[in-house]
Amino acid sequence: MSEYTIALDVGTSSMRAIVFRNDGSILHTAASEYHTIFPEPSYVEQEPDTWISTATDVLKRTAIYLTEESIAANAISVTSQRASMIPMGAGDKPLGNAIMWQDKRTIDICDRLIEMYGLQRFYRKTGLRVNPFFVLNKIIWLREERPEIFKKTKKFIGVQDLVLHHLTGEYVTDWTQASRTMLMNLETFAWDDYLLQLGEITEEQLCRLVPPGSIGGRLTKETAQETGLPAGLPVIVSGGDQQNAAIALGVVHAGIAEANTGTGSFVLSFSEKPVFNKDAKVLCQASAVAGKYMAETAIFNTGAIFRWFKEQFYPDLKMENSPYKIMDDYAAEIPVGSNGVVMLPHFEGSAAPYWNPMAKGVFFNLGLGTTRAAMTRAILEGIVLEISQNLALMRDMIGEINELSVAGGMVRSDLFCSIQADATDATVMRYSTPEASALGSAINAWVTLGVYKTHDEALTVVAGKPEYFSPNKDNVKNLRDIRARRETLYDALDKGGVYEKFMFIG
């Protein structure tokens, strides 16, 4: 018997409500875009009301479809971007804009926390580096720079938490989201008293913690009336978008990793227990499979760079239906190594493996004979070589990883998938689903609701057969040499103090 589930995927630039049948097929999608705000250099914000209005809109359109097709949904399963922070005041109203995960205003605070308490102290407790990416430092910034807002804040919540509160009236979050705040103890899955004291906040000012996949509440009468969905519909807290994508891509056992490349790229691998890198370069966090763990690295800007390059260097493709395919065709004409051009994808700073918020994007080794086709291939190789560096760190921690599942907009490109196989020396598997995070969220819901007994059982039905890309050994060697050269380039810029000199300059 078929079951139907709404996966609500709250992304950085858009939100999608997707109706899945329990065979993994997508029956309907309602999507809407929104935009971030850049009020000052290094500041990235968003108006919280946009998530509320967008959720209402996409769910209303979904309800119309369900009614027309005489389909009853069994739940809404929510997955979301991570590590943004919203201060909520009296009357459950936001006191200001969300400080987004890309925001860099807390660099000085992060440096101070490391100096005072040590990087490893935070890393071993939370699985996270002290970095502007996360939430504790955002709370400290609010306390120091906006004390009038800090004093009025009833709850410090994330984007998923805001949407869940709108749907259910409950302040609830799951372990995957909490493990991106730098406030949760990774081994106990509980808010940590020591970290709360550093933020000068109480546990009551945070959401109630539940395992990922839990029923966080039920659709309120008010939201049911706004959307047309039935009151009392279970709302499942499925957790972070990347952890959910990992489920859909089969990363539920050892020996396999995933690389999800959209606006940025995220590389995740499965672990039964917490794992740590000696230099704290790889994060460890809760898996969307409750009680398990994920090693993770992030690259802030990847697909966003490809889109930027299209807009700035391919204006002639503006009216084309498939501009990225044409760009791929140009890049495919260039040999491995991009005719010597190297690209560092640090357009908004670097997360793993360098963790340098002051790093900048670089095209190096340009000459008067350099073509946009060579630069296009350099972008693809630059993104993938950074992914391969991160995968190498995970192999050192976890052991053998011979399979890499890939997802995200950029993996529609066969060339990009082939470069990933060559650069990582792994078999790349590309699944047909374009909505890995949403599908993972639906799978979590089905396990919770008893549609499937386990995630593995669900995957045997919904995953389908992937396309395979095998590494070319000659290309593996060439790209390994290129990776070493680009690491030398980065080190020269970093150790020479170049990034600091250009920070906050146009």
N, C-alpha and C positions, 0 to 999 in steps of 0.2 A: 504493500500500500504506500502510495506517495505521501511524503510530508513536505511542507513548504515553509521556508524560513526566510525572514528579512535580515540581511546583513547590512548594518549601517556602518559604513566605512568613512571615518572623519579624517580626511587628509589635510595636508598643509595648504593646498591651494584649491581643493574641491571636496565635496561630500557626495557620496553615492549611497542610495538605498537600492539593494540588489535582492531580487527574489530568486532564491535557489530551490530547486527540487532536490530531494535527497540522493539523486544520482549524480549530483554535481553540476547539472545543467542550469544555465541562467535563463530565466523566463522573462525578466523585466528589469530594467535599470532606470532609475530616476536620479539625475545628477545635476549639480549646480556648483558654479565656481565662486570663489571669493578672493579677496586680496589682502596681503599684509601691508603694514604701514611702516615707513622708515622715517621717524620724526627727527632723528639726529644720526650722525655717523656712528655705526656699530649698534644702533638701536633697531630692534625688529619687534613690532607689536601687531596686535589684531584686536578689533572690537569684539568682545564676547557675544554681543547680541547677534552678530552675523551667524554664529553657530546655531543659536536657538532658532532664528528665523529660517535658516537653511534646512535644519532638521525637520521643522514643521512642514516646509514646502515639499521636500523630497518624500517624506512619509505620506503626505496628503496625496501626492500623485501616485504613490504606490498603492494606497488604499483604493483609489479609483480603479486601478488595474485589477486588483484582487476582486473587487465587487463585480466588475464587468466579466471576469473569467470564472466567477463563482468559486473562488479559491479561499480557503481559510489558512492564515499563517499560524504556525505553532509558537512563534517567538520572534522577538527582535534581538539580534545579537550585535553588540556594539564593539567595534575596534577603532583605535584612534592613534593619531600622532602622539608623541610622548615628550615629556620634559618641559612643557610650557607651564606658566604659572599665572593664575587669576586670583586676585584678592576679592573675597566676597564679604559683604557687609550685612547690616540689619535688613530684614525683609528679603534675604537671599538675592540681593542685587550686587552686581560687580561694582567695585569701587574705582575701577580704572581698566585700562586695556590689559589684555594678556601680554606678558613678557614671553616672547616666543623662544623656542629651542635654539634658533639660530642667533639669538641676541648675544652681543659681546661686551655689554656695558660692565660686566662684573669681573673683568680681567684682573684688576688690582685687588679685588676682594679674594679671588682665587689664589693669587700669589701670596697674599697675607695668610690665608688658611694653611697653605703648604708650609710657609716659613714658621708659623706658630705651632702647628700640630704634626706636620710631616705627611708626605704624600701617601706612604704605605699604610699609615694609620687609617685613613679614609678608605683606601683601596681594599684592605683586608676585611674591613667591616661591611662595606657596601658593594664591593665589586666594581666601583667606579673610580675614575680619576677625579681630582678636583679640577673642574673645568666650567667655563661659562655655560656650557650645554645644559647643565643640570639645575636643580631647583633650590637647594639649600642656599647657595650663593645669591640667588635672586631674592629670596626672603630677607637675607641680611642686607642686600642693597636697599630694599624697600624700607627696612627698619632705619637705616642710616640716612637715606636720601629723601624719603617720603614718610617721615614719622607720623604725620597726621593720618595717612592712609593705613599704615601699619597698626596703629592703635585702634582703629575702627574695624579691622579685619576679623570677621567671625570664623572664616574658613579660608585656608590656602588650598586651592584645588587645581587640577589639570583640565585639559580640554575634554577628555573622555568623561571626567567627573561632572563637568558642567552639563553635558548632554544627558548623562544618566539622571542627574538631578531634575532636569527639565522633563524627562520622560516618566520618572517614578516618584519624585519628591524626596528621594533618599540621597544622602551624601555617602557614597560608597565607591571604593576603588579596589583594584586587584593587585596581586603581587607583581605582575609584570610592569604595570605603571609605577607602582611604588618603588620598584627597584631602579627606576630612573630619576628618583628625587634626591638621592644622597641622604635620605632620612630613614631608610629601612635597613634593618640588619639582615644581611643576605641569608644567613643560616637559620634564623628563627622565623623569618617572614613576619616580623613585628616592627612597629615604629621603635626607634632606638632612643633611649632616654638621653644618652650623651649627645647625640646629634641634635635632638630637640633643644637641649640646653644651649648649644652653639647658636641656634637660630632664635633663641629666646621665645619659643612658642611651646604650646602644650599639645598633647595628643588629641585633645578635644577640638583643636583647630585644624585637624586633618580629617580625611575621610576614614570611615570604617573599612578595615582591610578584610578582603575575602579572597579565596583561591580563584585563579582565572577559570572561567567556565561556570561560575556560580550564577544563580538567579539573584540579581541585585535588587530586584523589586518588580513591581507590575505597573503597567501603564495607568496613569491616573485618569480620572473622569474628565478633568479639564483638557489634558493633552489628547485624550481619545476624541473629545468633541472637536478639537482643532484639526485633527488629522483624518478623522473618519475611521480609525482603527478601533478595535473593541477594547473597552476598559478591562483591566485585569490581565491583559496579554503579558506573559512573562518577558522580562527584559534581562538579557544575559550579559554579564560583564566579561567580555572575551579577552580584553587586554590590548597590549601594544601591537601596532600594525605590523612591525617587523617580526615579532614572535609568532603572530598568527600566519603571516606569509610562510614562515618556516614550516608550520604544520602542513599547509597545502602543498609544499614542495618536498614533503617526505622527510624533513629533517627531524625525525623522532627517534633516531637511534644513532649509534656511533659510526664513524667512517664516512659521513656525508656532510657537506656544508651547502649553504645557499648564498647566492649573490643577487640581491634585489636592486636593480638600477632604475630609479625614476628621477626625481629632482636631484637626489643624492644617491649614494650606493651604501648598502649595508650588507656585511658578510657575517653570517651566523653559523655556528656549529653546535651540535648537541653534546651535553654532558650529564652524567648521572649525579654529579656532585659539583660543588664550587671548584673552579680552576682559576689559577692566577698566573700572570706573566711577571717575571722578576722585575721588569722595568715599568710595570703597570700600564703597558701599551694596549692591552686587550681587556675589554670590559667583560665582566661576568654578571649575569642577571637571571631573574626567574624566567623560566620557559612558560609559554602558554599552555603546556601540558603540566598540570598542577603537580608541584613537588620536584620537577626536574629543572635543569639549568641550561643556559645558553651562553657560550662565549660569543662576543660580538665586537665588531669594529665598524666604524662609520667613516664615510667620505662625504663631506658636506655638499659639494657641488660636482655633479657628473652630467646627468642628462640636462641639467640647467645650462651647462656650458655649451653643449651641442646645440640647444635651442638658441642661446645667445649668438653663437657663431652663424647659425642660419639667418638670423635676423640682421646681423651686421655685415656679413660677407657674402650672402646669397640673396640679395634683393630681387634678383631676376627670377627667383623661384616663388615669389610671393603668391602668384596666382596658380601655382601648380597644386594638383591634388595630393601628390606624394613627394613633397620636397625632401624628406629624410632619405627616401629610397634613392633619389637622384644624388644626394650627397654621398651615400654609401657607394654608389657606382663610381663616382669620382675617386673616392678613397681606395677602392679596390684596384684601381689602375696603378697605385703607388706601391712599391715593394715594402716588405717588412723593414721597419726602421724609419719610415716616413722621410726618406732622403736626408736623414740626419737631424730632422726637426724633433725637438723634445718639448713636451707640454707637461707642466706641473699643475694639477687641477685644484689649486688652493685659492679659488676666486673669493671665497668668504672664510679664509683661514683653513687650517688643517686640523682634522681630528686624527684618527689613527692613520698611519703609525707614528706621526710626528708630534701630534698634540700641540700645535703651535697656532694660537688664535691670531697671531700677527702675520702669518704666512700669506703670500699673495700669489695669484695666478701668473704663470710665466710661459711664454713661448721662447725657446732658446735655439740658437744656431740658424737663424734666418739669414738668407742671402737674397740678392737681387733676382736670383733664379727661382726662389721659393714660390710655389703656387698655392692657391687656396686648397687644392686637392691634397697636397702634402700636409698642410696644416689640419685638414679634416681628419686624415688618418692619424696624425699626431695626437689629436684629441682622443680618438678611440683607444690608441695604444697607451696614452697617458693615464686614462681612467683605469684600464685593465691592469696596467703595471702596478698601480697603487692597490688595486684589489689583490693582486698576486703577492704583494708585500705583506698584506694583512693575513692572507691565508697561510703564508709561511710562518708567521708568528703563532697561529693557531696549531699548526702541525707540531711545532716545538712543544706546545702545552699539552695537547690532547693525543697526538699520535697520528697515524696514517689517515689521510683524507684523499681518496682517489676519485670521488664523485662530487660534482658541483652542480646543484640545481640552480637554474637562473630564472629570473622573472623581472618584470618592469618594462616600461615602454621601449627602452633601447634594445632589448633582446629580440625584438621583431627582426632585427638585422642579422642575417646569417654571418656577415663579416664580423660583427661584434662578438657573436658567439664563438666563432672560430678563433679569434684573437684571444678570447678568454681561455679556451682549451689550451692554446699554445703557451700563453703566459703563465698559467697555473700548473701546467703539466698534469691536467686532470681531465677525465671524461665529463663534458658538459652536457647536461640534460635540460632540454627546454620543453616545458609542458604547455599544453594548449590554452590553459586558462589565463586570461589577461587580468584576472582579479584575484591574485594570490592571497592578499590580506583578507579580503571579504570571504573567500572560500574557506580559509583557515578558521575564520570566525564562525562560519556556518557549521563546519565540522565540529568545532568545540560545542556548539549548541546541540548538535545531534547526539554527541556522546552524553552530554548532561541530561538530555531528555529521553535517553534510552533508545534512540533510533538505531544507533550502533553501540556495541559494547565498548569498543576501544577506538583510538585514533587510527591504529593500523588497520582495523577492520574497515573503517570508513574509507581509508585511502585505497584499499583494494577495489572499491566500487567507483570512487569519484575521480581519482587522479588521472586515469587514462594512460596511454603509452606516450612517453616523451620522444622527441627527436634527439639524436645523439650527435655530438661533435667531438671527434677524437683529436688529441694533440699530434702535431707534426714535429718530429724530433729535431729537424733542422731549425724550424722556427722557434722551438723551445730554447735551444741554445742561443740563437740570435737575440731573442727577447730577454733572456737572462743577462746577457752582456749589456744590452741597452738599459735594463733596470739598474745595473751597477753604475752606469754612467750618470743616469738621472739622480741617483742617490748622492753621487759626488757633487752634482750641481746644487742640489738642495743644501748639502752640508756647507758648501762654500758661501751660499747666501745667508744661511743661518749663523754660522760661526763668525762670519764677517760683519755681523750686526746690520745687514742690509734691511731686513724686514722691520726692525725697530725704527730705522730712520724714515721709513715710508708709512708707518702706522698713522692713521687718521689724516693722511694727505690724499685728496681726491682720487 
